[in-house]
């Protein structure tokens, strides 16, 4: 038993000292990202709508405003509907020439829903909130960084489990051990902070590490899921329309999609581009989906004829689809509303508390061992 404890203690200590600082970074940046859109609006007040509340303009008018502001950008736009009455309209252009060669760096725009003025036009990664997002998601290293994040997330599971194993008081002593009390004395106070933070926060730490690793390693996660459940994929739609052919408007495409899901909420409108080589893609939120901002109910529509080329109804999803769709909203707390987001925000500070108190305890023990050694050698 003593040998097993010594082994687990060595594992816990080694992992804490080696990846602890990175977990602190991921935790703190994760806390910020829970509210990154709100923070971005606070530090950039010029993107706030001029009138609140407002009546949502036509989707085609929004698209016309984007194309007028950026006439040379002919590829598809993705228009996001505001989540709240005091939010601007947001849009993305995924293929800006300024980002050629980068893994993910779309042009991000905000549009005033009252005046249809483009109030901001920024490249992903060039402004604070998206820079922090990339730091959290990939350590600013794109694909190699994502792989590293996934591995760190999996290793952190071992660290957390080893910590609980070392602390475990047995079922009989669990109630007493979980009493939220801090004893006097620096060493005892530090120890209590460490074990109470780890034990009370264990569920959050495990969920955030596991979902974070799965999001950073999506292909590997899908490989693990597929033996147990089929996974849906986006339809491959090849169109060969004339660039100058007339097409249906954005609002007509939205209406066609809404006829399929009349109770759903419009969330995204992705355009075909000026060359008509892609379908309209309309994303709608159905009650019960884990993410309102990024729903999986989608309709693909021919840009010329208005024919529905494909659709996806999340109520028909497989178990594997449901699991994959829950990862992101579970990771950022969105699935449980504002309460979930606040809990995830708080949980982001747990690695900091655990690392600092763990480091202090290690230094205390090392100092004590040196004192014993010096006394024996005296």
Buried (B, 14 or more C-beta within 10 A) or exposed (E): EEEEEEEBBEBBBEBBEEBBBBBBBBBBBBBBBBBBBEBBBEEBEEBBBEEEEBEEBEBBBBBBBBBEBBEEBBBBBBBBBBEEEEBBBBBBBBEBEEBEEEEBBBBBBBBBBBBBEBBBBBBBBEBEBBBBBBBBBBBEBBEEBBBBBBBBBBBBBBBBBBBBBBBEEEEEEEEEEEEEEEEEEEEEBBBBBBBBBBBEBBEBBBBBBBBBBBBBBEEEBBEEBEEEBEBBEEEEBEBEBEEEEEBBBBBBBBBBBBEBBEEBBBBBBBBBBBBBBBBBBBBBBBEEBBBBBBBBBBBBBBBBEBEBBBBBBBEEBBEBBBBBBBBBBBBBBBBBEEEBBBBBBBBBBBBBBBBBBBBBBEEBEEEEEEEEEEEEEE
